[in-house]
Amino acid sequence: MSVDTIRLISTGMWVPTKVLTNADLERMVDTTDEWIVERTGIRERRIAGDDIGVVEMGYRAAQDALEGAGMEPSDVDALIVSTATPDRLLPATACDMQAKLDLHSAVAFDVWGACTGWLYSLNVARGLIISGQIETALCVATEKMSAITDWTDRSTCVLFGDAAGAALVQRSEEKGRGILASYMRSDGSLAELLHRAPSSAQPIPIDVAELTARDGYMRMAGREVFKNAVRSMCEAVDAVLDQAGVAKGEIDLLVPHQANIRIIEATAKYARVPMERVWVNVDRYGNTSSATVPVAIHEARQQGAIKDGSLVLMVAFGAGLTWAGTLLRW
């Protein structure tokens, strides 16, 4: 483990004002509030309007992080954006956001890691900073999952919501503070468990009349995803704790990907972290893909769950399948 590392100097978030409750979903599909809460822990989620996309959402979260640090866009050397729901495929979402932020002196690019993307982006930023190529990175996760959700599919439409989160990162000047360990893995052989079409291999038909509304929606094999999610997040827990020489149970706060309360509980049990030391907001936001972890981190800081010196473990899994863990000392 390298002594050189990075720290999060500021965080930010943005969520839409529109709330979609389980009662609302009962009027849309054949489901019940009781069924949703029992199986997922979700009670409501936020939905962005048609007039706002991921660039605007990420911009607002980024502005929140910049204001929290008292910094200007010109202070940022790299903008790294995670999204599975880009407003457009070309150019990168980061480039469109860069223009909106008036961040002309920085490099801007996307990281595609689905729900794991923001943890991936932190690791990329860490490498760029430690290698001396940049001094400050802005890592943004922005997701409009409602845009790729099939609202007639009761097995998936209850799960997802929209949100954006961000963090500014710089080199840590204090030994033992900042990111202590990180771990990233993927298994492309499991890609069909959670995917979305169309793609260049399955392009949108030239004859638009052939295009059905469901061609661009995500598809998920829920039971198999659940099983692999628990396995991979537990693997990430072991990997980062072993790297840092930290024992299970020593974590001050576990911040897991907010996909499903059952997955969160299984991960917490494996990490020997009681639920009162696990940050949970899946009940209020649902699964916002890569935005879940930075939003949770920002909320935890605002509400005093993360203090100076707190040992925080972040773990996530996503389409790919991908999974990752990051351990940091605040």
N, C-alpha and C positions, 0 to 999 in steps of 0.2 A: 504494500500500500504506500503510495507516494505521500510525503509530508505536505507537498503543495496541493492546495485544494481551493474551492470557491465557496462563497457564502451568499445567501440570499439577503440582499440589503433592503428590499422592499417588495411588497406584493400588492395585487389589485384584483378586482373581479367586477363582472357585470352580469346581471340576469334580467330577462324581460319582466315587465310588470304583469303580463297576462298569466293567470293561474288556471291550469286545467286540473280539476279535482277528479277523484275516483267517481264521484257522483255524476260528473259531466260525462265520463267514459261509459257509465252505465246506460246513458241515453244514446250512445254511439255504437256500442258493440255489446254482444252477449257476455257480460261480466258483472261482477259485484265488488263493492268496496271491500267486503270481508275476504273474498278470494284474492284480490290484489295485495292487500295488507299482509295476509297470512303467508303468501308465497314470495313476496318481494320486499315488504316493508315500506312500500311507496304509498303515500297518501295524496300527493299532488306533485305537479311538475310545472315548469315555466315554459311558455311557448312564444317565440318571437313572431312578430307580424310579417306579412309579405313584403313590407317596405324596408326591412332591415336584414342584412346578410352577415356573414361571418367576419368580413373585413370591418364593418362598423362595430360589431360586437367586440371583436378583439381590440379595436382602436380604443374603445371606452375602458376596457380592462387595463390596457397599456397606459392610458392617461392616468388612471387611478394609481398604478404602481409608480409612475414618474412623479406624480404629485406627492406621494407618500415619502419619496426619497429626496424631494426638493431638487429634482434634476430636470434638465431640458432634453428634448429629443437629440440635440446635437452632442450630448454626452454619451450616446449609445454607439457602440462600434459594430454590433451584430444584432439583427432581429431574426429570431428563430421561431417559426410558427408551426404549431401542430394543429391539423384539422383533417377530419375525414369527410367533411361536407363543404368543400370549397364553393365559392360563388361561381367560379369558372375554373376550368382546368389549365388554362394558359392565359397569363403568366402565373407564377406562384402567388398564392395568397399573401405571402410575406411581402412581395413586391408591391402589390396593391395597397397593403397596409403601410408600407414604408412611405409611399407617396402621400397618404392621408396624414401620417404623422409628421410629414416634412422632415424626414430623417435621411437626408441625401448622402451623408458621408459614410453610411454604414453598409455592410453587406447584408442582404436579406434573402432567406431561403426557407423552404418548408421541410418539415420532418414528418413522414407518413408512418406512424406507428399505431394508428387507431387509438384505442383507449390508453395505450401505453406511451403515446407520443410525447407528452409533456416531460415524463421522466427521461425519455430518450434525448429530448432537447437539452435538458440540464447536463447530461453527460457530454453532449457535443459542445456545449458552451464551456464546460470544464476543460476539455481538451484544447479548445482555441485559446482560452485564457492562460492556462499553464504553459502552453507552448510559446506564449509571448506574442501571438498574432493579434490579439485584441485585449482590451482592458475591461470593457463592460458589455454585457449581453442582456438583451431583453427577450425572455422566453415567454411566448404567448400560446395559450391553447384556446381555440374558439370553435364552437360546435353548434350547428343548427340541425340537430338530429331529427326534428319534426319534419324537415324537408325530405328526408329519405325513409320515413316511417310509413308503413302501410296501415292507415287508420281503420282498415276493415279486418286486420289480422289481430285478434284479441290476445294472441300469445306474445306479441311483440309490442303492440301499440301502447300497452300499459307501462312500459319500461322507461321510455326515453323522454328527455327534455332538452332545453337549449340553455347555454351559458358560456361565459368566457372567463378565463383566469390568466394572470400574468405575474411574472417575477423579474426583478432586476438582479443580476448576479455579477459579482466581482471577485478578484482574488482574496482569499482569507489571509489577513495579516497576523492572525493569532493561531498558534499551533493548537490543534485539538478542537478548533471551531470550524464550522462549515460542513461540507460533505465529507464524511469519513469513509464511506464505502458505497460502491454502486455495482449493479449487475444488470445485464441485458441479455435476453435470449429470444429466439423465435423458432417456430416449426411450421414451415410452409406446407407440409403434408396435411395439415389440419385446416387449410384455408377455407375449404368448402363448408366448414361448420358455421362460419359467420362471414358473409360476403355480400357484395352489391354489384349488380350489372346496371347499365351496359358498360362496356369498355371498348378499347380499340379492337379487341378480339370479338366482341359482341356489340358492334356499333349501332347507334340509333339508325333506324331504317331511313333511306332517302325519301321514301314515301311516308310522310308523317302519319298518314291514316293508319299505317301498320303498327304504330307505336301505341302500346297500351299504357295506362297510368301506372301499372305495377312494374314496368320494365326497369325502373331506376330505384326500386325500393330494396332495402337490405333484407337478407334472409338469414335466419338463425336456427340451428338445431339446438334448442334450449337445453335439453338434458345433457348432451355431450359437451356443450360449452361450459355448463355448470361444473361438471366433473373435472375438466381440464383447467378451469379457472382456479379451483381450490388447489389442485396439484401444483400448478405453476406458481401461484402466489406463495404457497408454503415453501417451494423451492427457493424463491427469491428471498424470503425471510432468512432461511438458513445461509444462503450465499453471502448476504451483506453482513449478517451478524458474525459469521466466521471470519470474514475479511477484517472486520474491525475489532475482533476479540471481545465482543459483547455477548453476554448470556441472555437467553430468553427470559423475559420478565423484568429486565432492566430498562426497558423502553418507557419513557415518560408519556409518549403519545404515539399511537398507531394511526396513520392516515391511509386507509386503503381506498382503492378504486371503488366508487359508489355504484356498483352494479345491482346488488341484491343483498338484502340483509342477511340471508343465510350464508352467502359466500363470505361476507364481512365477519360474521360470528365464527365461522369455521377457521378463518385465517387468524382471528384474535385468539381463539383457543389454542391453535398450534403454536403461536408466538408467546403464549402464556401471559397475555395482556388482558386484564379484566375489561369488560365492556365500558366501564366508567372512564377508562383511559384510551378509548377508541373514538375517533371523531366520526360521527354519523350524521349525514344530512340527506341521505337518499330518500328519506320520507318527505322532504320538502322540494327536492329538485329532480328526483329520478336519476337515471343514468345519462349524464351529459358527456359521455365518452372521455376524451383526454382532458376536458375541463374540470372533471370531478376533483382531481387531486389539488390543483392550484386554488380552486374555489374553496375547498375544505381547509387548506393551509391558511388562506387569507382570513376566513371566518374564525379559525382557531386562534390566530394571532389577535384579532379584534376582540375576542371574548375572553382572552387571558389564559387559554388552555396551553398556549406555547409561550414560554417565558425565556428570559436570558438563561442560557445553559441547558435548556430542555433537549433531551435526546429524542429525536423524532424519526420514526420509520415510515417510509412511504412505499407502497407496493401497488402494482397494477397489472392487469392483463387485458388483451384486446385481440381484435381480428388480426389474422396473420398465420397462425396465432402468435402473439407476442406477449412477453411478460418482462417485468423489470422491478428492481427494488433500489431504494436509495436511503441511506442512513445519514442523518446530519445532526450535528450539535449546534443548536441555535446560539 
